[in-house]
Amino acid sequence: MEWLKSFEIRVITDSPTITNLPIISDLSTIKRNPPIRLPNSISSFVAGFKSAVNTKIDDYIDEQNLQIPKYNRNNHFFQPNYHDHIIRNDVEYRTIQNYIANNPMNWEKDKFYNDNG
């Protein structure tokens, strides 16, 4: 429901299919730059959606007097520190789909693999 409401209250310049896929092939290449969110961009749209969902969850916790921690910078509801990728065409979709399906078979070849569990 919040997702559909987001389209009513937030303006984005285009509306491609939005898919969140954490695709990282080499952890050593991750750069820790602060995100830049342009107004009316997809990233600002998604940030607004995530913020609205967190607020709804926190309101529910208050309304129900639940004894659980609220969500904030130290207690994330959404997975932090990953790249949101917009899939823009069928070729890109199939490439990512193939990666997701086949990448687990390559885990033992990964430099971060540890056979000790």
C-alpha positions in Angstrom: 0.0 0.0 0.0 2.8 2.4 0.9 4.5 1.6 -2.4 1.4 2.7 -4.4 0.9 5.7 -2.3 4.5 6.8 -3.0 3.6 7.3 -6.6 0.8 9.7 -5.6 3.0 11.9 -3.3 6.4 11.7 -4.9 7.4 12.9 -8.3 10.1 11.1 -10.4 11.2 12.1 -13.9 10.7 8.6 -15.2 9.2 5.3 -13.9 11.2 2.3 -15.0 10.8 -1.0 -13.2 12.6 -0.7 -9.9 14.4 -3.8 -8.6 16.7 -3.9 -5.7 19.5 -6.4 -6.3 22.6 -6.4 -4.2 25.1 -7.6 -6.8 28.7 -7.4 -5.6 31.4 -9.4 -7.3 34.4 -8.0 -5.5 34.0 -6.4 -2.0 37.3 -4.7 -2.2 36.0 -2.4 -5.0 33.2 -0.9 -2.8 33.7 2.9 -2.3 32.3 4.5 0.8 31.1 7.8 -0.7 28.1 9.5 0.7 25.0 9.1 -1.5 23.9 12.0 -3.7 20.2 12.2 -4.1 19.0 14.5 -6.8 15.4 15.9 -6.4 12.8 14.0 -8.4 15.2 11.1 -9.0 14.5 7.4 -8.5 17.0 7.3 -5.5 15.1 10.1 -3.8 11.8 8.3 -4.5 13.1 5.1 -3.0 14.6 7.0 0.0 11.2 8.6 0.6 9.4 5.2 0.4 11.9 3.6 2.9 11.5 6.5 5.3 7.7 6.3 5.1 7.7 2.5 5.7 10.1 3.0 8.7 7.8 5.6 10.1 4.7 3.4 9.7 6.5 0.5 11.5 7.6 2.8 14.4 4.1 4.1 14.7 2.8 0.6 14.9 5.3 -0.3 17.6 4.1 2.7 19.6 0.4 2.0 19.0 0.7 -1.6 20.1 3.1 -0.8 23.0 5.5 -3.3 21.7 8.7 -3.8 23.7 11.0 -3.9 20.6 13.5 -1.4 19.3 12.5 1.1 16.8 14.3 1.5 13.4 16.9 4.1 13.0 20.5 4.5 11.7 21.8 1.8 14.1 18.8 -0.6 13.8 18.0 -0.9 10.1 14.8 -2.4 8.7 16.0 -2.1 5.1 19.4 -3.6 4.2 21.9 -0.7 4.5 24.9 0.0 2.3 24.0 -1.7 -0.9 23.5 -0.5 -4.4 20.0 -0.1 -5.8 20.2 -1.0 -9.5 17.5 0.0 -12.0 17.0 -2.7 -14.7 16.4 -0.7 -17.9 15.9 -3.4 -20.6 15.4 -7.1 -21.2 19.0 -7.9 -21.9 20.1 -6.4 -18.6 17.4 -8.2 -16.8 18.4 -11.6 -18.3 22.1 -10.9 -17.5 21.3 -10.2 -13.8 18.8 -13.2 -13.7 21.6 -15.5 -15.0 24.1 -14.1 -12.5 21.7 -14.8 -9.6 20.9 -18.3 -10.8 24.5 -19.3 -11.5 26.7 -17.3 -9.1 26.2 -19.7 -6.1 28.0 -22.4 -8.1 31.1 -20.1 -8.2 31.3 -19.5 -4.4 34.2 -22.0 -3.9 36.2 -20.1 -6.4 35.6 -16.7 -4.7 38.6 -15.1 -2.9 36.5 -14.7 0.2 35.5 -18.4 0.3 36.5 -20.1 3.5 35.9 -23.9 3.6 35.9 -23.9 7.5 32.3 -22.7 7.5 
